[in-house]
Amino acid sequence: MIMWAVTIFMFNRLYVIVRYGAITVKGVTYSRRDAPIMYWIQMALIICGLFMIGGIAILVSLADLGVRS
């Protein structure tokens, strides 16, 4: 359940980042226009994390349902 909550939170962050074109990390804002390299590094980290945590959430849910991979 917690993994699904974290996945939804990360998806929401990704939506906000794409919509507004800026990422805020620890009070520092990275935008596509002002700091494009840091923006894309943070974007890549968020996408990788989303895939990893989302994959774990899906696999744990399938294991709870008794589905074997």
PDB file of N, CA, C, O and CB in Angstrom:
ATOM      1  N   MET A   1       0.824  -1.194   0.000  1.00  0.00           N
ATOM      2  CA  MET A   1       0.000   0.000   0.000  1.00  0.00           C
ATOM      3  C   MET A   1       0.874   1.266   0.000  1.00  0.00           C
ATOM      4  O   MET A   1       0.588   2.233  -0.706  1.00  0.00           O
ATOM      5  CB  MET A   1      -0.940  -0.006   1.216  1.00  0.00           C
ATOM      6  N   ILE A   2       1.927   1.234   0.796  1.00  0.00           N
ATOM      7  CA  ILE A   2       2.801   2.401   0.870  1.00  0.00           C
ATOM      8  C   ILE A   2       3.505   2.619  -0.463  1.00  0.00           C
ATOM      9  O   ILE A   2       3.691   3.758  -0.891  1.00  0.00           O
ATOM     10  CB  ILE A   2       3.833   2.237   2.002  1.00  0.00           C
ATOM     11  N   MET A   3       3.901   1.520  -1.125  1.00  0.00           N
ATOM     12  CA  MET A   3       4.568   1.662  -2.425  1.00  0.00           C
ATOM     13  C   MET A   3       3.644   2.319  -3.448  1.00  0.00           C
ATOM     14  O   MET A   3       4.093   3.120  -4.268  1.00  0.00           O
ATOM     15  CB  MET A   3       5.033   0.290  -2.943  1.00  0.00           C
ATOM     16  N   TRP A   4       2.366   1.986  -3.402  1.00  0.00           N
ATOM     17  CA  TRP A   4       1.424   2.624  -4.324  1.00  0.00           C
ATOM     18  C   TRP A   4       1.300   4.112  -4.006  1.00  0.00           C
ATOM     19  O   TRP A   4       1.201   4.932  -4.918  1.00  0.00           O
ATOM     20  CB  TRP A   4       0.038   1.941  -4.250  1.00  0.00           C
ATOM     21  N   ALA A   5       1.304   4.469  -2.711  1.00  0.00           N
ATOM     22  CA  ALA A   5       1.227   5.873  -2.328  1.00  0.00           C
ATOM     23  C   ALA A   5       2.463   6.638  -2.817  1.00  0.00           C
ATOM     24  O   ALA A   5       2.349   7.753  -3.326  1.00  0.00           O
ATOM     25  CB  ALA A   5       1.086   6.003  -0.800  1.00  0.00           C
ATOM     26  N   VAL A   6       3.643   6.028  -2.657  1.00  0.00           N
ATOM     27  CA  VAL A   6       4.872   6.675  -3.122  1.00  0.00           C
ATOM     28  C   VAL A   6       4.857   6.809  -4.644  1.00  0.00           C
ATOM     29  O   VAL A   6       5.282   7.833  -5.179  1.00  0.00           O
ATOM     30  CB  VAL A   6       6.115   5.878  -2.665  1.00  0.00           C
ATOM     31  N   THR A   7       4.375   5.787  -5.340  1.00  0.00           N
ATOM     32  CA  THR A   7       4.285   5.836  -6.800  1.00  0.00           C
ATOM     33  C   THR A   7       3.352   6.952  -7.255  1.00  0.00           C
ATOM     34  O   THR A   7       3.670   7.688  -8.189  1.00  0.00           O
ATOM     35  CB  THR A   7       3.802   4.491  -7.351  1.00  0.00           C
ATOM     36  N   ILE A   8       2.217   7.078  -6.607  1.00  0.00           N
ATOM     37  CA  ILE A   8       1.264   8.130  -6.956  1.00  0.00           C
ATOM     38  C   ILE A   8       1.861   9.505  -6.666  1.00  0.00           C
ATOM     39  O   ILE A   8       1.691  10.437  -7.451  1.00  0.00           O
ATOM     40  CB  ILE A   8      -0.058   7.945  -6.181  1.00  0.00           C
ATOM     41  N   PHE A   9       2.564   9.631  -5.529  1.00  0.00           N
ATOM     42  CA  PHE A   9       3.218  10.898  -5.200  1.00  0.00           C
ATOM     43  C   PHE A   9       4.251  11.273  -6.269  1.00  0.00           C
ATOM     44  O   PHE A   9       4.299  12.422  -6.708  1.00  0.00           O
ATOM     45  CB  PHE A   9       3.893  10.810  -3.816  1.00  0.00           C
ATOM     46  N   MET A  10       5.073  10.309  -6.685  1.00  0.00           N
ATOM     47  CA  MET A  10       6.101  10.589  -7.693  1.00  0.00           C
ATOM     48  C   MET A  10       5.477  10.925  -9.042  1.00  0.00           C
ATOM     49  O   MET A  10       5.968  11.798  -9.758  1.00  0.00           O
ATOM     50  CB  MET A  10       7.046   9.391  -7.840  1.00  0.00           C
ATOM     51  N   PHE A  11       4.398  10.235  -9.387  1.00  0.00           N
ATOM     52  CA  PHE A  11       3.695  10.554 -10.629  1.00  0.00           C
ATOM     53  C   PHE A  11       3.137  11.975 -10.574  1.00  0.00           C
ATOM     54  O   PHE A  11       3.190  12.707 -11.563  1.00  0.00           O
ATOM     55  CB  PHE A  11       2.559   9.541 -10.885  1.00  0.00           C
ATOM     56  N   ASN A  12       2.605  12.360  -9.418  1.00  0.00           N
ATOM     57  CA  ASN A  12       2.091  13.717  -9.245  1.00  0.00           C
ATOM     58  C   ASN A  12       3.211  14.745  -9.388  1.00  0.00           C
ATOM     59  O   ASN A  12       3.023  15.772 -10.041  1.00  0.00           O
ATOM     60  CB  ASN A  12       1.409  13.862  -7.876  1.00  0.00           C
ATOM     61  N   ARG A  13       4.371  14.484  -8.789  1.00  0.00           N
ATOM     62  CA  ARG A  13       5.520  15.392  -8.925  1.00  0.00           C
ATOM     63  C   ARG A  13       5.941  15.514 -10.379  1.00  0.00           C
ATOM     64  O   ARG A  13       6.253  16.608 -10.849  1.00  0.00           O
ATOM     65  CB  ARG A  13       6.704  14.903  -8.076  1.00  0.00           C
ATOM     66  N   LEU A  14       5.950  14.393 -11.093  1.00  0.00           N
ATOM     67  CA  LEU A  14       6.322  14.407 -12.503  1.00  0.00           C
ATOM     68  C   LEU A  14       5.329  15.249 -13.306  1.00  0.00           C
ATOM     69  O   LEU A  14       5.730  16.006 -14.190  1.00  0.00           O
ATOM     70  CB  LEU A  14       6.384  12.970 -13.061  1.00  0.00           C
ATOM     71  N   TYR A  15       4.050  15.122 -13.006  1.00  0.00           N
ATOM     72  CA  TYR A  15       3.022  15.919 -13.685  1.00  0.00           C
ATOM     73  C   TYR A  15       3.237  17.410 -13.438  1.00  0.00           C
ATOM     74  O   TYR A  15       3.163  18.212 -14.369  1.00  0.00           O
ATOM     75  CB  TYR A  15       1.618  15.503 -13.211  1.00  0.00           C
ATOM     76  N   VAL A  16       3.503  17.783 -12.184  1.00  0.00           N
ATOM     77  CA  VAL A  16       3.719  19.192 -11.849  1.00  0.00           C
ATOM     78  C   VAL A  16       4.961  19.723 -12.554  1.00  0.00           C
ATOM     79  O   VAL A  16       4.959  20.845 -13.058  1.00  0.00           O
ATOM     80  CB  VAL A  16       3.851  19.374 -10.324  1.00  0.00           C
ATOM     81  N   ILE A  17       6.015  18.924 -12.589  1.00  0.00           N
ATOM     82  CA  ILE A  17       7.261  19.346 -13.237  1.00  0.00           C
ATOM     83  C   ILE A  17       7.043  19.575 -14.727  1.00  0.00           C
ATOM     84  O   ILE A  17       7.492  20.584 -15.271  1.00  0.00           O
ATOM     85  CB  ILE A  17       8.366  18.298 -13.020  1.00  0.00           C
ATOM     86  N   VAL A  18       6.369  18.663 -15.381  1.00  0.00           N
ATOM     87  CA  VAL A  18       6.124  18.800 -16.818  1.00  0.00           C
ATOM     88  C   VAL A  18       5.199  19.979 -17.086  1.00  0.00           C
ATOM     89  O   VAL A  18       5.395  20.717 -18.052  1.00  0.00           O
ATOM     90  CB  VAL A  18       5.520  17.504 -17.395  1.00  0.00           C
ATOM     91  N   ARG A  19       4.206  20.156 -16.249  1.00  0.00           N
ATOM     92  CA  ARG A  19       3.247  21.245 -16.471  1.00  0.00           C
ATOM     93  C   ARG A  19       3.870  22.630 -16.293  1.00  0.00           C
ATOM     94  O   ARG A  19       3.643  23.527 -17.105  1.00  0.00           O
ATOM     95  CB  ARG A  19       2.072  21.096 -15.523  1.00  0.00           C
ATOM     96  N   TYR A  20       4.653  22.798 -15.233  1.00  0.00           N
ATOM     97  CA  TYR A  20       5.210  24.128 -14.940  1.00  0.00           C
ATOM     98  C   TYR A  20       6.638  24.311 -15.430  1.00  0.00           C
ATOM     99  O   TYR A  20       7.141  25.434 -15.424  1.00  0.00           O
ATOM    100  CB  TYR A  20       5.165  24.381 -13.463  1.00  0.00           C
ATOM    101  N   GLY A  21       7.297  23.258 -15.848  1.00  0.00           N
ATOM    102  CA  GLY A  21       8.638  23.372 -16.412  1.00  0.00           C
ATOM    103  C   GLY A  21       9.720  23.705 -15.412  1.00  0.00           C
ATOM    104  O   GLY A  21      10.753  24.264 -15.780  1.00  0.00           O
ATOM    105  N   ALA A  22       9.498  23.367 -14.139  1.00  0.00           N
ATOM    106  CA  ALA A  22      10.500  23.652 -13.114  1.00  0.00           C
ATOM    107  C   ALA A  22      10.441  22.595 -12.016  1.00  0.00           C
ATOM    108  O   ALA A  22       9.375  22.060 -11.711  1.00  0.00           O
ATOM    109  CB  ALA A  22      10.288  25.062 -12.518  1.00  0.00           C
ATOM    110  N   ILE A  23      11.585  22.305 -11.435  1.00  0.00           N
ATOM    111  CA  ILE A  23      11.700  21.339 -10.344  1.00  0.00           C
ATOM    112  C   ILE A  23      12.247  22.081  -9.131  1.00  0.00           C
ATOM    113  O   ILE A  23      13.225  22.820  -9.242  1.00  0.00           O
ATOM    114  CB  ILE A  23      12.623  20.124 -10.738  1.00  0.00           C
ATOM    115  N   THR A  24      11.625  21.889  -7.986  1.00  0.00           N
ATOM    116  CA  THR A  24      12.137  22.469  -6.750  1.00  0.00           C
ATOM    117  C   THR A  24      12.689  21.339  -5.891  1.00  0.00           C
ATOM    118  O   THR A  24      11.958  20.425  -5.510  1.00  0.00           O
ATOM    119  CB  THR A  24      11.026  23.270  -5.990  1.00  0.00           C
ATOM    120  N   VAL A  25      13.981  21.409  -5.590  1.00  0.00           N
ATOM    121  CA  VAL A  25      14.648  20.410  -4.758  1.00  0.00           C
ATOM    122  C   VAL A  25      15.314  21.149  -3.600  1.00  0.00           C
ATOM    123  O   VAL A  25      16.217  21.960  -3.806  1.00  0.00           O
ATOM    124  CB  VAL A  25      15.699  19.569  -5.587  1.00  0.00           C
ATOM    125  N   LYS A  26      14.862  20.861  -2.391  1.00  0.00           N
ATOM    126  CA  LYS A  26      15.402  21.478  -1.172  1.00  0.00           C
ATOM    127  C   LYS A  26      15.453  22.999  -1.281  1.00  0.00           C
ATOM    128  O   LYS A  26      16.448  23.615  -0.896  1.00  0.00           O
ATOM    129  CB  LYS A  26      16.799  20.936  -0.882  1.00  0.00           C
ATOM    130  N   GLY A  27      14.406  23.598  -1.793  1.00  0.00           N
ATOM    131  CA  GLY A  27      14.307  25.045  -1.875  1.00  0.00           C
ATOM    132  C   GLY A  27      14.978  25.681  -3.082  1.00  0.00           C
ATOM    133  O   GLY A  27      14.879  26.893  -3.275  1.00  0.00           O
ATOM    134  N   VAL A  28      15.665  24.879  -3.903  1.00  0.00           N
ATOM    135  CA  VAL A  28      16.314  25.402  -5.102  1.00  0.00           C
ATOM    136  C   VAL A  28      15.475  25.005  -6.308  1.00  0.00           C
ATOM    137  O   VAL A  28      15.144  23.831  -6.474  1.00  0.00           O
ATOM    138  CB  VAL A  28      17.782  24.871  -5.237  1.00  0.00           C
ATOM    139  N   THR A  29      15.129  25.969  -7.146  1.00  0.00           N
ATOM    140  CA  THR A  29      14.301  25.709  -8.317  1.00  0.00           C
ATOM    141  C   THR A  29      15.171  25.591  -9.560  1.00  0.00           C
ATOM    142  O   THR A  29      15.955  26.485  -9.878  1.00  0.00           O
ATOM    143  CB  THR A  29      13.251  26.819  -8.499  1.00  0.00           C
ATOM    144  N   TYR A  30      15.016  24.473 -10.251  1.00  0.00           N
ATOM    145  CA  TYR A  30      15.707  24.244 -11.522  1.00  0.00           C
ATOM    146  C   TYR A  30      14.668  24.290 -12.629  1.00  0.00           C
ATOM    147  O   TYR A  30      13.714  23.512 -12.623  1.00  0.00           O
ATOM    148  CB  TYR A  30      16.480  22.875 -11.524  1.00  0.00           C
ATOM    149  N   SER A  31      14.849  25.193 -13.574  1.00  0.00           N
ATOM    150  CA  SER A  31      13.903  25.280 -14.679  1.00  0.00           C
ATOM    151  C   SER A  31      14.587  24.890 -15.989  1.00  0.00           C
ATOM    152  O   SER A  31      15.813  24.877 -16.093  1.00  0.00           O
ATOM    153  CB  SER A  31      13.313  26.702 -14.780  1.00  0.00           C
ATOM    154  N   ARG A  32      13.765  24.577 -16.975  1.00  0.00           N
ATOM    155  CA  ARG A  32      14.319  24.228 -18.287  1.00  0.00           C
ATOM    156  C   ARG A  32      15.088  25.387 -18.893  1.00  0.00           C
ATOM    157  O   ARG A  32      16.060  25.174 -19.617  1.00  0.00           O
ATOM    158  CB  ARG A  32      13.209  23.796 -19.235  1.00  0.00           C
ATOM    159  N   ARG A  33      14.677  26.578 -18.614  1.00  0.00           N
ATOM    160  CA  ARG A  33      15.303  27.754 -19.217  1.00  0.00           C
ATOM    161  C   ARG A  33      16.566  28.187 -18.466  1.00  0.00           C
ATOM    162  O   ARG A  33      17.580  28.499 -19.091  1.00  0.00           O
ATOM    163  CB  ARG A  33      14.308  28.906 -19.258  1.00  0.00           C
ATOM    164  N   ASP A  34      16.511  28.206 -17.127  1.00  0.00           N
ATOM    165  CA  ASP A  34      17.630  28.737 -16.348  1.00  0.00           C
ATOM    166  C   ASP A  34      18.737  27.714 -16.089  1.00  0.00           C
ATOM    167  O   ASP A  34      19.917  28.058 -16.145  1.00  0.00           O
ATOM    168  CB  ASP A  34      17.123  29.258 -15.037  1.00  0.00           C
ATOM    169  N   ALA A  35      18.376  26.477 -15.809  1.00  0.00           N
ATOM    170  CA  ALA A  35      19.372  25.444 -15.498  1.00  0.00           C
ATOM    171  C   ALA A  35      18.986  24.144 -16.200  1.00  0.00           C
ATOM    172  O   ALA A  35      18.548  23.195 -15.550  1.00  0.00           O
ATOM    173  CB  ALA A  35      19.487  25.223 -13.955  1.00  0.00           C
ATOM    174  N   PRO A  36      19.145  24.096 -17.523  1.00  0.00           N
ATOM    175  CA  PRO A  36      18.640  22.935 -18.265  1.00  0.00           C
ATOM    176  C   PRO A  36      19.336  21.613 -17.918  1.00  0.00           C
ATOM    177  O   PRO A  36      18.691  20.564 -17.924  1.00  0.00           O
ATOM    178  CB  PRO A  36      18.783  23.189 -19.732  1.00  0.00           C
ATOM    179  N   ILE A  37      20.633  21.645 -17.619  1.00  0.00           N
ATOM    180  CA  ILE A  37      21.334  20.390 -17.321  1.00  0.00           C
ATOM    181  C   ILE A  37      20.821  19.794 -16.007  1.00  0.00           C
ATOM    182  O   ILE A  37      20.512  18.604 -15.946  1.00  0.00           O
ATOM    183  CB  ILE A  37      22.867  20.623 -17.244  1.00  0.00           C
ATOM    184  N   MET A  38      20.730  20.608 -14.967  1.00  0.00           N
ATOM    185  CA  MET A  38      20.225  20.113 -13.679  1.00  0.00           C
ATOM    186  C   MET A  38      18.759  19.705 -13.787  1.00  0.00           C
ATOM    187  O   MET A  38      18.328  18.751 -13.140  1.00  0.00           O
ATOM    188  CB  MET A  38      20.394  21.183 -12.585  1.00  0.00           C
ATOM    189  N   TYR A  39      17.997  20.424 -14.600  1.00  0.00           N
ATOM    190  CA  TYR A  39      16.590  20.071 -14.802  1.00  0.00           C
ATOM    191  C   TYR A  39      16.476  18.659 -15.365  1.00  0.00           C
ATOM    192  O   TYR A  39      15.696  17.849 -14.865  1.00  0.00           O
ATOM    193  CB  TYR A  39      15.901  21.083 -15.747  1.00  0.00           C
ATOM    194  N   TRP A  40      17.254  18.365 -16.403  1.00  0.00           N
ATOM    195  CA  TRP A  40      17.153  17.047 -17.032  1.00  0.00           C
ATOM    196  C   TRP A  40      17.764  15.947 -16.169  1.00  0.00           C
ATOM    197  O   TRP A  40      17.304  14.806 -16.218  1.00  0.00           O
ATOM    198  CB  TRP A  40      17.832  17.067 -18.390  1.00  0.00           C
ATOM    199  N   ILE A  41      18.795  16.267 -15.376  1.00  0.00           N
ATOM    200  CA  ILE A  41      19.336  15.272 -14.443  1.00  0.00           C
ATOM    201  C   ILE A  41      18.281  14.911 -13.399  1.00  0.00           C
ATOM    202  O   ILE A  41      18.063  13.732 -13.121  1.00  0.00           O
ATOM    203  CB  ILE A  41      20.623  15.806 -13.753  1.00  0.00           C
ATOM    204  N   GLN A  42      17.633  15.910 -12.825  1.00  0.00           N
ATOM    205  CA  GLN A  42      16.590  15.648 -11.829  1.00  0.00           C
ATOM    206  C   GLN A  42      15.402  14.925 -12.461  1.00  0.00           C
ATOM    207  O   GLN A  42      14.814  14.042 -11.837  1.00  0.00           O
ATOM    208  CB  GLN A  42      16.123  16.963 -11.180  1.00  0.00           C
ATOM    209  N   MET A  43      15.046  15.288 -13.688  1.00  0.00           N
ATOM    210  CA  MET A  43      13.947  14.628 -14.386  1.00  0.00           C
ATOM    211  C   MET A  43      14.266  13.151 -14.596  1.00  0.00           C
ATOM    212  O   MET A  43      13.407  12.296 -14.380  1.00  0.00           O
ATOM    213  CB  MET A  43      13.671  15.316 -15.739  1.00  0.00           C
ATOM    214  N   ALA A  44      15.486  12.846 -15.012  1.00  0.00           N
ATOM    215  CA  ALA A  44      15.889  11.451 -15.224  1.00  0.00           C
ATOM    216  C   ALA A  44      15.852  10.671 -13.913  1.00  0.00           C
ATOM    217  O   ALA A  44      15.415   9.521 -13.897  1.00  0.00           O
ATOM    218  CB  ALA A  44      17.300  11.385 -15.841  1.00  0.00           C
ATOM    219  N   LEU A  45      16.298  11.269 -12.823  1.00  0.00           N
ATOM    220  CA  LEU A  45      16.259  10.592 -11.528  1.00  0.00           C
ATOM    221  C   LEU A  45      14.826  10.304 -11.090  1.00  0.00           C
ATOM    222  O   LEU A  45      14.540   9.228 -10.562  1.00  0.00           O
ATOM    223  CB  LEU A  45      16.967  11.437 -10.471  1.00  0.00           C
ATOM    224  N   ILE A  46      13.937  11.249 -11.305  1.00  0.00           N
ATOM    225  CA  ILE A  46      12.535  11.045 -10.921  1.00  0.00           C
ATOM    226  C   ILE A  46      11.897   9.955 -11.764  1.00  0.00           C
ATOM    227  O   ILE A  46      11.154   9.126 -11.239  1.00  0.00           O
ATOM    228  CB  ILE A  46      11.739  12.351 -11.063  1.00  0.00           C
ATOM    229  N   ILE A  47      12.171   9.940 -13.055  1.00  0.00           N
ATOM    230  CA  ILE A  47      11.586   8.912 -13.927  1.00  0.00           C
ATOM    231  C   ILE A  47      12.125   7.531 -13.571  1.00  0.00           C
ATOM    232  O   ILE A  47      11.359   6.569 -13.517  1.00  0.00           O
ATOM    233  CB  ILE A  47      11.878   9.228 -15.408  1.00  0.00           C
ATOM    234  N   CYS A  48      13.424   7.419 -13.328  1.00  0.00           N
ATOM    235  CA  CYS A  48      14.003   6.120 -12.927  1.00  0.00           C
ATOM    236  C   CYS A  48      13.406   5.653 -11.602  1.00  0.00           C
ATOM    237  O   CYS A  48      13.059   4.481 -11.454  1.00  0.00           O
ATOM    238  CB  CYS A  48      15.546   6.221 -12.806  1.00  0.00           C
ATOM    239  N   GLY A  49      13.290   6.559 -10.650  1.00  0.00           N
ATOM    240  CA  GLY A  49      12.693   6.209  -9.367  1.00  0.00           C
ATOM    241  C   GLY A  49      11.239   5.793  -9.504  1.00  0.00           C
ATOM    242  O   GLY A  49      10.783   4.870  -8.829  1.00  0.00           O
ATOM    243  N   LEU A  50      10.520   6.472 -10.375  1.00  0.00           N
ATOM    244  CA  LEU A  50       9.118   6.126 -10.604  1.00  0.00           C
ATOM    245  C   LEU A  50       8.992   4.718 -11.173  1.00  0.00           C
ATOM    246  O   LEU A  50       8.140   3.945 -10.737  1.00  0.00           O
ATOM    247  CB  LEU A  50       8.463   7.138 -11.552  1.00  0.00           C
ATOM    248  N   PHE A  51       9.838   4.384 -12.144  1.00  0.00           N
ATOM    249  CA  PHE A  51       9.794   3.037 -12.713  1.00  0.00           C
ATOM    250  C   PHE A  51      10.190   1.971 -11.692  1.00  0.00           C
ATOM    251  O   PHE A  51       9.572   0.908 -11.636  1.00  0.00           O
ATOM    252  CB  PHE A  51      10.711   2.954 -13.927  1.00  0.00           C
ATOM    253  N   MET A  52      11.211   2.249 -10.888  1.00  0.00           N
ATOM    254  CA  MET A  52      11.646   1.257  -9.894  1.00  0.00           C
ATOM    255  C   MET A  52      10.582   1.040  -8.830  1.00  0.00           C
ATOM    256  O   MET A  52      10.208  -0.100  -8.557  1.00  0.00           O
ATOM    257  CB  MET A  52      12.957   1.696  -9.233  1.00  0.00           C
ATOM    258  N   ILE A  53      10.089   2.115  -8.226  1.00  0.00           N
ATOM    259  CA  ILE A  53       9.115   1.968  -7.151  1.00  0.00           C
ATOM    260  C   ILE A  53       7.777   1.469  -7.692  1.00  0.00           C
ATOM    261  O   ILE A  53       7.111   0.657  -7.050  1.00  0.00           O
ATOM    262  CB  ILE A  53       8.926   3.300  -6.416  1.00  0.00           C
ATOM    263  N   GLY A  54       7.380   1.953  -8.875  1.00  0.00           N
ATOM    264  CA  GLY A  54       6.148   1.451  -9.490  1.00  0.00           C
ATOM    265  C   GLY A  54       6.242  -0.024  -9.824  1.00  0.00           C
ATOM    266  O   GLY A  54       5.278  -0.768  -9.642  1.00  0.00           O
ATOM    267  N   GLY A  55       7.405  -0.455 -10.315  1.00  0.00           N
ATOM    268  CA  GLY A  55       7.605  -1.877 -10.611  1.00  0.00           C
ATOM    269  C   GLY A  55       7.532  -2.728  -9.361  1.00  0.00           C
ATOM    270  O   GLY A  55       6.933  -3.804  -9.371  1.00  0.00           O
ATOM    271  N   ILE A  56       8.139  -2.254  -8.285  1.00  0.00           N
ATOM    272  CA  ILE A  56       8.078  -2.993  -7.024  1.00  0.00           C
ATOM    273  C   ILE A  56       6.640  -3.067  -6.526  1.00  0.00           C
ATOM    274  O   ILE A  56       6.199  -4.115  -6.054  1.00  0.00           O
ATOM    275  CB  ILE A  56       8.981  -2.333  -5.959  1.00  0.00           C
ATOM    276  N   ALA A  57       5.911  -1.969  -6.627  1.00  0.00           N
ATOM    277  CA  ALA A  57       4.515  -1.956  -6.179  1.00  0.00           C
ATOM    278  C   ALA A  57       3.681  -2.953  -6.971  1.00  0.00           C
ATOM    279  O   ALA A  57       2.850  -3.663  -6.404  1.00  0.00           O
ATOM    280  CB  ALA A  57       3.919  -0.548  -6.314  1.00  0.00           C
ATOM    281  N   ILE A  58       3.901  -3.006  -8.275  1.00  0.00           N
ATOM    282  CA  ILE A  58       3.149  -3.950  -9.111  1.00  0.00           C
ATOM    283  C   ILE A  58       3.525  -5.393  -8.763  1.00  0.00           C
ATOM    284  O   ILE A  58       2.646  -6.242  -8.616  1.00  0.00           O
ATOM    285  CB  ILE A  58       3.414  -3.674 -10.614  1.00  0.00           C
ATOM    286  N   LEU A  59       4.823  -5.675  -8.631  1.00  0.00           N
ATOM    287  CA  LEU A  59       5.251  -7.037  -8.314  1.00  0.00           C
ATOM    288  C   LEU A  59       4.756  -7.489  -6.940  1.00  0.00           C
ATOM    289  O   LEU A  59       4.345  -8.638  -6.782  1.00  0.00           O
ATOM    290  CB  LEU A  59       6.770  -7.131  -8.370  1.00  0.00           C
ATOM    291  N   VAL A  60       4.789  -6.611  -5.959  1.00  0.00           N
ATOM    292  CA  VAL A  60       4.295  -6.968  -4.626  1.00  0.00           C
ATOM    293  C   VAL A  60       2.787  -7.216  -4.671  1.00  0.00           C
ATOM    294  O   VAL A  60       2.292  -8.149  -4.038  1.00  0.00           O
ATOM    295  CB  VAL A  60       4.626  -5.852  -3.602  1.00  0.00           C
ATOM    296  N   SER A  61       2.064  -6.392  -5.410  1.00  0.00           N
ATOM    297  CA  SER A  61       0.613  -6.591  -5.538  1.00  0.00           C
ATOM    298  C   SER A  61       0.287  -7.911  -6.211  1.00  0.00           C
ATOM    299  O   SER A  61      -0.626  -8.624  -5.796  1.00  0.00           O
ATOM    300  CB  SER A  61      -0.014  -5.446  -6.325  1.00  0.00           C
ATOM    301  N   LEU A  62       1.050  -8.234  -7.266  1.00  0.00           N
ATOM    302  CA  LEU A  62       0.817  -9.520  -7.942  1.00  0.00           C
ATOM    303  C   LEU A  62       1.166 -10.686  -7.039  1.00  0.00           C
ATOM    304  O   LEU A  62       0.481 -11.708  -7.062  1.00  0.00           O
ATOM    305  CB  LEU A  62       1.630  -9.604  -9.234  1.00  0.00           C
ATOM    306  N   ALA A  63       2.217 -10.555  -6.248  1.00  0.00           N
ATOM    307  CA  ALA A  63       2.591 -11.631  -5.322  1.00  0.00           C
ATOM    308  C   ALA A  63       1.508 -11.817  -4.260  1.00  0.00           C
ATOM    309  O   ALA A  63       1.212 -12.946  -3.868  1.00  0.00           O
ATOM    310  CB  ALA A  63       3.955 -11.325  -4.651  1.00  0.00           C
ATOM    311  N   ASP A  64       0.923 -10.729  -3.799  1.00  0.00           N
ATOM    312  CA  ASP A  64      -0.159 -10.821  -2.816  1.00  0.00           C
ATOM    313  C   ASP A  64      -1.393 -11.510  -3.404  1.00  0.00           C
ATOM    314  O   ASP A  64      -2.150 -12.161  -2.684  1.00  0.00           O
ATOM    315  CB  ASP A  64      -0.533  -9.424  -2.308  1.00  0.00           C
ATOM    316  N   LEU A  65      -1.587 -11.363  -4.714  1.00  0.00           N
ATOM    317  CA  LEU A  65      -2.716 -12.004  -5.376  1.00  0.00           C
ATOM    318  C   LEU A  65      -2.424 -13.467  -5.719  1.00  0.00           C
ATOM    319  O   LEU A  65      -3.319 -14.196  -6.148  1.00  0.00           O
ATOM    320  CB  LEU A  65      -3.078 -11.239  -6.637  1.00  0.00           C
ATOM    321  N   GLY A  66      -1.194 -13.888  -5.531  1.00  0.00           N
ATOM    322  CA  GLY A  66      -0.831 -15.266  -5.791  1.00  0.00           C
ATOM    323  C   GLY A  66      -0.346 -15.519  -7.211  1.00  0.00           C
ATOM    324  O   GLY A  66      -0.213 -16.676  -7.611  1.00  0.00           O
ATOM    325  N   VAL A  67      -0.083 -14.488  -7.971  1.00  0.00           N
ATOM    326  CA  VAL A  67       0.411 -14.629  -9.344  1.00  0.00           C
ATOM    327  C   VAL A  67       1.919 -14.840  -9.296  1.00  0.00           C
ATOM    328  O   VAL A  67       2.634 -14.085  -8.636  1.00  0.00           O
ATOM    329  CB  VAL A  67       0.049 -13.375 -10.212  1.00  0.00           C
ATOM    330  N   ARG A  68       2.404 -15.861  -9.991  1.00  0.00           N
ATOM    331  CA  ARG A  68       3.841 -16.123 -10.027  1.00  0.00           C
ATOM    332  C   ARG A  68       4.416 -15.593 -11.329  1.00  0.00           C
ATOM    333  O   ARG A  68       3.778 -15.665 -12.380  1.00  0.00           O
ATOM    334  CB  ARG A  68       4.136 -17.638  -9.876  1.00  0.00           C
ATOM    335  N   SER A  69       5.635 -15.056 -11.247  1.00  0.00           N
ATOM    336  CA  SER A  69       6.257 -14.537 -12.455  1.00  0.00           C
ATOM    337  C   SER A  69       7.171 -15.568 -13.073  1.00  0.00           C
ATOM    338  O   SER A  69       7.787 -15.307 -14.106  1.00  0.00           O
ATOM    339  CB  SER A  69       7.029 -13.267 -12.157  1.00  0.00           C
TER     340      SER A  69
END
